[in-house]
Amino acid sequence: MEEIFVTNLEEFEQLEIDYNLECCGYSGKYFNWEWFQDDEAELAVYVKILDDSKV
């Protein structure tokens, strides 16, 4: 599965348009990252959580 790491809202919003992302909660693999997944596209998107704010 391909992994993409995102640290800005604009890039994440574009990925939401391009893929059918499902929120999977906080990552157990990467500390302080929330992750989203599109099973059909075999894609995992990790979003950096800064200052306890969410995307």
N, C-alpha and C positions, 0 to 999 in steps of 0.2 A: 504494500500500500504506500502510495506517495504521501509525503508529509510536507506541509507548507507552514511556515511560521510567519505570523502577522503581528506588527506592532503599531499599526495605525488604522483608524476607523475607516478611512476611504478605501483602503485595500481590502479590508474585510467585507465592506458593503458590496464591492465589485464581485468578490467571490460568492457572496450570497445570491447575486443575480445569475452568475454563471453556473452554479451548482445547487443541488437540493441538500443543503446542509442541515443536519439534525444535531442539536445541542446534546453533548454527552457529559457535561459537567466539568469539574476540575480534573486536570490530568494527574494521574498517579505516577506518570513517567517523567514529567517535566514540572518542577515546582513553580507555582504561581502562574500557570498557564491554564486556560480553559480550552477545551477541544470540541470540535465539531466534525461530523463525518458524513460523507456521501458514499454509501455502499456501492451504488452502481458505477460511479466514477473511480472507485477504489482510492479515495482521497481523504486524508485527515488534515484538518486545519487547526493549528494551535494559535490561540490569541493571548498575548501577554496581558496580564491583569496588573494594572498600575494603581497604587494607592487605594486598593480595595474597591475600585470602580469597575463596572462591567461594561462590555461593549453592547 
